[in-house]
Amino acid sequence: MPSGTLTRSRTNKVLAGVCGGIADYAGWDAGVVRAVFAISCVLLPGLGLSVYLILWIVLPEEGSSTTGLDSIVGAFRRKASDEPDLR
């Protein structure tokens, strides 16, 4: 039975917390979700990784409303503001 909102896990993560978040949401073991993901990457090359990357971008991190896309955009903005204006 799903519990709460689907988010990326902050504590149960290996890469971005997507599999841990799915496991927390569904009440499953994170190892099982990671194994299913690994098998999907082998059997359906490109599809599993594509789904993972999309979820990384659109799912907010646990306890936050910030998505992966927000983090990427924020990093680019910080970098752009650190660079000197050469005009």
Backbone as a chain_set.jsonl record, in Angstrom:
{"seq": "MPSGTLTRSRTNKVLAGVCGGIADYAGWDAGVVRAVFAISCVLLPGLGLSVYLILWIVLPEEGSSTTGLDSIVGAFRRKASDEPDLR", "coords": {"N": [[0.846, -1.176, 0.0], [0.764, 2.111, -0.98], [2.472, 4.818, 0.589], [2.088, 8.088, 1.497], [3.788, 10.594, -0.409], [5.399, 10.187, -3.552], [8.778, 10.406, -3.581], [12.314, 11.191, -4.003], [14.609, 9.346, -2.112], [16.467, 10.497, 0.694], [18.047, 9.156, 2.467], [18.135, 6.43, 1.834], [19.778, 5.715, -0.51], [21.724, 5.085, -3.475], [22.627, 6.203, -5.859], [20.883, 8.485, -6.855], [18.672, 8.264, -5.25], [16.287, 7.39, -6.305], [15.373, 4.668, -6.634], [15.323, 3.939, -3.922], [13.396, 5.743, -3.014], [11.13, 4.872, -4.43], [10.891, 2.338, -3.309], [10.405, 3.021, -0.585], [7.962, 4.354, -0.886], [6.266, 2.339, -1.915], [6.5, 0.444, 0.025], [8.303, -1.612, -0.168], [11.321, -3.641, -0.249], [14.363, -1.957, -0.737], [16.492, -3.163, -2.054], [15.283, -5.05, -3.691], [13.911, -3.402, -5.503], [16.094, -2.137, -6.69], [17.309, -4.375, -7.876], [15.355, -5.138, -9.743], [15.455, -2.854, -11.337], [18.118, -3.073, -12.304], [17.931, -5.465, -13.776], [16.058, -4.634, -15.673], [17.588, -2.81, -17.055], [19.393, -4.471, -18.334], [17.769, -6.182, -19.88], [16.172, -4.424, -21.342], [17.772, -2.334, -22.859], [18.633, 1.01, -22.396], [15.948, 1.871, -21.942], [15.37, 1.43, -19.165], [17.37, 3.011, -17.94], [16.708, 5.491, -19.017], [14.146, 5.949, -17.911], [14.896, 6.059, -15.217], [16.546, 8.368, -15.195], [14.669, 10.328, -15.951], [12.887, 10.179, -13.771], [14.67, 10.994, -11.763], [14.988, 13.637, -12.455], [12.351, 14.711, -12.272], [11.189, 13.958, -9.799], [10.749, 15.201, -6.528], [13.141, 15.722, -3.867], [13.141, 13.89, -0.826], [11.421, 15.413, 1.809], [11.605, 17.915, 0.733], [10.764, 20.365, -1.761], [12.236, 20.573, -3.94], [13.272, 19.612, -7.106], [15.315, 17.394, -9.15], [15.87, 18.759, -11.493], [15.575, 21.413, -10.66], [17.819, 21.595, -9.009], [19.907, 21.277, -10.868], [19.529, 23.509, -12.556], [19.872, 25.533, -10.674], [22.579, 25.136, -10.0], [23.828, 25.817, -12.426], [23.09, 28.502, -12.556], [24.389, 29.552, -10.302], [27.036, 29.108, -11.066], [27.166, 30.712, -13.363], [26.8, 33.207, -12.209], [29.109, 33.476, -10.798], [31.081, 33.792, -12.67], [33.122, 36.252, -14.24], [31.939, 39.267, -15.765], [32.552, 39.838, -19.052], [32.014, 41.832, -20.828]], "CA": [[0.0, 0.0, 0.0], [1.582, 3.317, -1.046], [2.405, 5.697, 1.752], [2.533, 9.459, 1.278], [4.114, 11.103, -1.735], [6.578, 9.587, -4.173], [9.926, 11.312, -3.573], [13.628, 10.548, -3.973], [15.046, 9.156, -0.734], [17.731, 11.135, 1.098], [18.839, 8.237, 3.285], [18.216, 5.098, 1.237], [20.142, 5.951, -1.896], [23.03, 4.709, -3.983], [22.98, 7.253, -6.808], [20.052, 9.682, -6.694], [17.58, 7.999, -4.329], [15.056, 7.05, -7.017], [14.937, 3.309, -6.25], [14.989, 3.994, -2.499], [12.124, 6.447, -2.892], [10.074, 3.97, -4.907], [10.76, 1.288, -2.29], [9.738, 3.613, 0.577], [6.584, 4.666, -1.281], [5.506, 1.107, -2.111], [6.657, -0.451, 1.169], [9.119, -2.742, -0.594], [12.746, -3.601, 0.067], [15.084, -1.196, -1.766], [17.321, -4.088, -2.828], [14.43, -5.652, -4.721], [13.676, -2.378, -6.518], [17.362, -1.965, -7.419], [17.511, -5.573, -8.698], [14.433, -5.022, -10.879], [16.022, -1.821, -12.2], [19.299, -3.623, -12.975], [17.455, -6.426, -14.772], [15.427, -3.889, -16.767], [18.666, -2.197, -17.851], [19.991, -5.519, -19.154], [16.787, -6.705, -20.834], [15.647, -3.328, -22.165], [18.833, -1.324, -22.814], [18.225, 2.386, -22.671], [14.648, 2.202, -21.356], [15.493, 1.52, -17.707], [18.179, 4.184, -17.594], [15.93, 6.677, -19.39], [13.11, 6.131, -16.892], [15.578, 6.486, -13.996], [16.959, 9.77, -15.347], [13.463, 11.164, -15.926], [12.424, 10.238, -12.385], [15.639, 11.795, -11.033], [14.74, 15.041, -12.787], [11.014, 15.203, -11.914], [10.792, 13.677, -8.422], [11.404, 16.031, -5.512], [13.864, 14.995, -2.836], [12.38, 13.684, 0.394], [11.455, 16.545, 2.722], [11.856, 19.136, -0.023], [9.995, 20.478, -3.0], [13.238, 20.769, -4.976], [13.484, 18.469, -7.991], [16.659, 17.324, -9.719], [15.997, 19.83, -12.478], [15.812, 22.645, -9.898], [19.213, 21.564, -8.556], [20.772, 21.484, -12.033], [19.389, 24.903, -12.963], [20.498, 26.336, -9.626], [24.035, 25.024, -10.128], [24.238, 26.62, -13.583], [22.923, 29.921, -12.215], [25.488, 29.919, -9.391], [28.27, 29.149, -11.854], [27.101, 31.894, -14.235], [26.95, 34.433, -11.418], [30.491, 33.51, -10.323], [31.973, 34.151, -13.762], [33.177, 37.703, -14.451], [31.291, 39.792, -16.962], [33.64, 40.263, -19.941], [31.538, 42.826, -21.802]], "C": [[0.894, 1.242, 0.0], [1.379, 4.211, 0.172], [2.931, 7.08, 1.383], [2.757, 9.803, -0.185], [5.366, 10.42, -2.26], [7.672, 10.64, -4.267], [11.208, 10.504, -3.693], [14.087, 10.488, -2.521], [16.361, 9.882, -0.475], [18.646, 10.136, 1.803], [19.07, 6.879, 2.638], [18.559, 5.242, -0.243], [21.537, 5.457, -2.206], [23.507, 5.798, -4.939], [22.158, 8.511, -6.536], [18.874, 9.468, -5.753], [16.273, 7.614, -4.985], [14.542, 5.678, -6.58], [14.559, 3.263, -4.776], [13.662, 4.683, -2.26], [10.95, 5.598, -3.335], [9.82, 2.879, -3.874], [10.04, 1.826, -1.05], [8.257, 3.848, 0.294], [5.724, 3.397, -1.341], [5.589, 0.154, -0.919], [7.449, -1.698, 0.84], [10.542, -2.579, -0.092], [13.475, -2.894, -1.081], [15.966, -2.094, -2.623], [16.544, -4.753, -3.953], [14.196, -4.66, -5.852], [14.943, -2.17, -7.351], [17.637, -3.162, -8.331], [16.603, -5.538, -9.926], [14.948, -3.974, -11.851], [17.223, -2.356, -12.982], [18.896, -4.611, -14.066], [16.82, -5.707, -15.953], [16.481, -3.216, -17.648], [19.329, -3.217, -18.777], [19.023, -5.972, -20.249], [16.261, -5.647, -21.8], [16.656, -2.181, -22.161], [18.297, 0.059, -23.201], [16.93, 2.77, -21.982], [14.749, 2.39, -19.841], [16.256, 2.749, -17.274], [17.434, 5.472, -17.914], [14.863, 6.98, -18.347], [13.744, 6.635, -15.599], [15.963, 7.965, -14.075], [15.765, 10.718, -15.318], [12.935, 11.292, -14.5], [13.361, 11.073, -11.524], [15.351, 13.283, -11.242], [13.407, 15.527, -12.213], [10.609, 14.951, -10.464], [11.497, 14.623, -7.457], [12.144, 15.154, -4.512], [13.006, 14.947, -1.574], [12.531, 14.894, 1.327], [11.678, 17.879, 2.044], [10.923, 19.177, -1.219], [10.932, 20.673, -4.182], [13.416, 19.495, -5.791], [14.931, 18.46, -8.469], [16.897, 18.423, -10.728], [16.255, 21.168, -11.784], [17.268, 22.721, -9.441], [20.176, 21.849, -9.706], [20.735, 22.946, -12.466], [20.059, 25.824, -11.941], [22.02, 26.304, -9.71], [24.544, 25.849, -11.307], [24.129, 28.11, -13.279], [24.036, 30.387, -11.292], [26.793, 30.048, -10.16], [28.295, 30.393, -12.74], [27.299, 33.172, -13.437], [28.365, 34.571, -10.871], [31.471, 33.958, -11.406], [31.962, 35.668, -13.973], [32.504, 38.1, -15.759], [32.377, 40.39, -17.864], [33.193, 41.29, -20.975], [32.186, 44.159, -21.626]], "O": [[1.708, 1.403, 0.909], [0.276, 4.338, 0.704], [4.092, 7.223, 0.999], [2.022, 9.367, -1.071], [6.283, 10.112, -1.498], [7.513, 11.648, -4.954], [11.202, 9.286, -3.512], [13.964, 11.467, -1.786], [17.257, 9.884, -1.319], [19.87, 10.255, 1.744], [20.099, 6.247, 2.876], [17.746, 4.936, -1.115], [22.413, 5.412, -1.342], [24.644, 6.263, -4.847], [22.693, 9.5, -6.036], [18.138, 10.416, -5.481], [15.248, 7.517, -4.31], [13.379, 5.553, -6.195], [13.576, 2.616, -4.413], [12.886, 4.262, -1.402], [9.897, 5.6, -2.697], [8.671, 2.535, -3.595], [9.156, 1.156, -0.517], [7.405, 3.572, 1.138], [4.587, 3.391, -0.869], [4.847, -0.826, -0.851], [7.288, -2.729, 1.492], [10.922, -1.526, 0.42], [13.237, -3.191, -2.252], [16.167, -1.811, -3.804], [17.08, -4.991, -5.036], [14.271, -5.024, -7.025], [14.872, -2.042, -8.573], [18.144, -2.988, -9.439], [17.037, -5.872, -11.029], [14.888, -4.175, -13.064], [17.335, -2.12, -14.185], [19.461, -4.593, -15.16], [17.009, -6.109, -17.101], [16.282, -3.07, -18.854], [19.773, -2.872, -19.872], [19.415, -6.127, -21.406], [15.942, -5.954, -22.949], [16.416, -1.157, -21.522], [17.602, 0.223, -24.204], [16.814, 3.889, -21.481], [14.272, 3.388, -19.3], [15.845, 3.451, -16.35], [17.522, 6.441, -17.16], [14.691, 8.131, -17.944], [13.203, 7.532, -14.952], [15.732, 8.722, -13.133], [15.842, 11.794, -14.724], [12.577, 12.387, -14.066], [12.899, 11.793, -10.639], [15.459, 14.083, -10.313], [13.336, 16.65, -11.713], [9.756, 15.67, -9.943], [12.708, 14.824, -7.556], [11.81, 13.983, -4.335], [12.236, 15.869, -1.302], [13.647, 15.338, 1.595], [11.917, 18.88, 2.72], [10.366, 18.159, -1.632], [10.479, 20.913, -5.302], [13.678, 18.427, -5.238], [15.681, 19.405, -8.223], [18.0, 18.964, -10.814], [17.06, 21.968, -12.26], [17.879, 23.789, -9.482], [21.151, 22.58, -9.534], [21.777, 23.552, -12.714], [20.735, 26.783, -12.312], [22.677, 27.326, -9.513], [25.578, 26.508, -11.201], [24.981, 28.894, -13.697], [24.572, 31.482, -11.464], [27.564, 30.98, -9.937], [29.327, 31.054, -12.855], [27.903, 34.123, -13.934], [28.78, 35.674, -10.515], [32.56, 34.445, -11.102], [30.906, 36.296, -13.893], [32.511, 37.345, -16.732], [33.046, 41.347, -17.474], [33.938, 41.583, -21.911], [31.889, 45.093, -22.37]]}, "num_chains": 1, "name": "protein.A"}
